[in-house]
Amino acid sequence: MSLLAKINRSPALTEDWRWLKGWTCREQDQRSIALTEIDIEKVCLRSVFCKGELFIDGQTYLGRIRLSSRVSLDIAFFKMFWQNKQMIPEIWKRNGIIITFAGTVLYNSLGVPSILTMWWCDIEDKWFCDLCWLGREFTAKHLSVVLTPD
């Protein structure tokens, strides 16, 4: 049984998302932008780390995601999951996992690139979100949200 979710393609950076004020979308996975609905069962988390790697820089992380044949989900999917947390798969609640939506790269007014992230906090029993600067190191706990291949 599939769980179909509609994706709102209205402007992603709206007033109701004030914490993103001053940020602009400059890079997006065009395959993700083309999607208006999705089967939640076809969404998965994917690591881009090679065996034995503990850290890579953010640009390497993003580059590896882009080289993948899988669709990297964008800001519209982030908003859909954030506004409908009941749709977030339970397995994403693994402690310490940082979920990235690398289908959109946001830039602040200084030109600093970042991607949206979310993670589950067992202690507070709730989801948190933030922007992750691509100039920092990413760990093997950073997993990208992608579509499973058909």
C-alpha positions as CSV (number, residue, x, y, z in Angstrom):
1,M,0.0,0.0,0.0
2,S,1.5,3.3,-1.0
3,L,1.2,6.6,0.9
4,L,0.9,9.4,-1.7
5,A,1.8,12.9,-0.6
6,K,1.1,16.1,-2.6
7,I,4.1,18.5,-2.9
8,N,3.3,22.2,-2.7
9,R,5.4,23.9,-5.4
10,S,4.5,27.5,-4.3
11,P,7.5,29.7,-3.5
12,A,9.5,27.8,-0.8
13,L,10.9,30.9,1.0
14,T,7.7,32.5,2.2
15,E,6.8,34.7,5.3
16,D,5.7,31.6,7.3
17,W,9.3,30.5,7.1
18,R,10.9,33.6,8.7
19,W,13.9,31.7,10.0
20,L,15.0,31.5,6.3
21,K,14.6,35.2,5.7
22,G,17.5,36.5,3.7
23,W,18.3,33.1,2.2
24,T,17.9,32.4,-1.6
25,C,17.6,29.2,-3.6
26,R,20.3,29.2,-6.2
27,E,20.8,25.5,-6.9
28,Q,18.2,22.8,-7.1
29,D,17.9,19.2,-8.4
30,Q,15.8,19.8,-11.4
31,R,14.4,16.2,-11.2
32,S,13.1,17.0,-7.7
33,I,11.5,20.3,-8.8
34,A,9.5,18.4,-11.4
35,L,7.8,16.2,-8.8
36,T,4.3,17.3,-7.6
37,E,3.5,14.1,-5.6
38,I,5.5,11.3,-4.1
39,D,5.0,7.8,-2.7
40,I,6.5,8.1,0.8
41,E,7.5,4.4,0.6
42,K,9.9,5.3,-2.3
43,V,11.8,7.8,-0.1
44,C,14.9,6.6,1.6
45,L,18.1,7.9,3.4
46,R,21.4,7.4,1.6
47,S,25.0,7.7,2.7
48,V,27.6,9.1,0.3
49,F,30.5,8.0,2.5
50,C,33.1,5.5,1.3
51,K,34.0,2.6,3.5
52,G,36.3,3.8,6.3
53,E,35.5,7.5,5.9
54,L,34.5,9.3,9.0
55,F,34.5,12.9,7.7
56,I,34.3,14.7,4.3
57,D,33.9,18.4,3.5
58,G,30.4,19.7,2.6
59,Q,31.3,20.4,-1.1
60,T,32.5,16.8,-1.5
61,Y,29.3,15.6,0.2
62,L,27.1,17.6,-2.2
63,G,29.2,16.6,-5.2
64,R,28.8,12.9,-4.4
65,I,25.0,13.3,-4.0
66,R,24.9,15.1,-7.4
67,L,26.8,12.3,-9.1
68,S,24.2,9.8,-7.9
69,S,21.5,8.7,-10.3
70,R,19.0,9.1,-7.4
71,V,16.8,12.2,-7.1
72,S,17.9,14.3,-4.2
73,L,14.8,15.8,-2.5
74,D,14.5,19.6,-2.3
75,I,13.1,22.3,0.0
76,A,9.5,21.6,-1.0
77,F,9.9,18.0,0.4
78,F,11.6,19.4,3.5
79,K,8.6,21.7,4.1
80,M,6.1,18.8,3.4
81,F,7.8,16.6,6.0
82,W,8.3,19.4,8.5
83,Q,4.6,20.5,8.3
84,N,3.4,16.8,8.3
85,K,5.7,15.1,10.8
86,Q,3.4,12.1,11.0
87,M,4.6,11.3,7.4
88,I,8.2,11.1,8.5
89,P,9.2,7.4,8.5
90,E,9.9,6.1,12.0
91,I,13.3,4.7,11.0
92,W,14.5,8.3,10.5
93,K,14.3,8.7,14.3
94,R,17.5,6.8,14.8
95,N,19.5,8.7,17.4
96,G,22.3,10.9,16.0
97,I,21.3,10.7,12.3
98,I,21.2,14.1,10.5
99,I,18.9,14.1,7.6
100,T,19.9,16.4,4.7
101,F,17.7,17.7,1.9
102,A,20.5,18.4,-0.6
103,G,18.2,18.9,-3.5
104,T,18.2,22.6,-2.7
105,V,21.3,24.7,-1.9
106,L,20.4,28.0,-0.1
107,Y,22.7,31.0,0.1
108,N,22.7,33.8,2.6
109,S,23.4,37.4,1.8
110,L,27.2,36.8,2.2
111,G,27.1,34.0,-0.4
112,V,27.5,31.2,2.1
113,P,26.0,27.9,0.8
114,S,24.0,25.6,3.1
115,I,21.5,22.8,2.9
116,L,18.4,22.1,5.1
117,T,18.7,19.4,7.8
118,M,16.5,17.8,10.3
119,W,17.1,15.4,13.2
120,W,15.2,13.6,15.9
121,C,16.1,14.3,19.6
122,D,15.3,11.4,21.9
123,I,15.7,13.4,25.0
124,E,13.2,16.1,24.0
125,D,11.1,13.7,22.0
126,K,10.8,16.0,19.0
127,W,12.2,17.0,15.6
128,F,14.6,19.9,15.1
129,C,15.8,21.6,11.9
130,D,18.6,23.9,10.8
131,L,20.8,24.8,7.9
132,C,24.1,23.0,7.5
133,W,26.9,25.1,6.0
134,L,28.7,23.4,3.1
135,G,32.0,24.7,4.3
136,R,32.0,22.4,7.3
137,E,32.9,18.8,7.8
138,F,30.1,16.3,7.4
139,T,30.1,13.0,9.3
140,A,28.9,9.5,8.3
141,K,25.8,10.3,10.3
142,H,24.7,12.8,7.6
143,L,22.2,11.0,5.3
144,S,20.6,12.4,2.2
145,V,16.9,12.1,1.5
146,V,16.5,10.5,-2.0
147,L,14.0,8.6,-4.1
148,T,14.7,4.8,-4.4
149,P,15.4,3.7,-8.0
150,D,12.4,2.2,-9.7
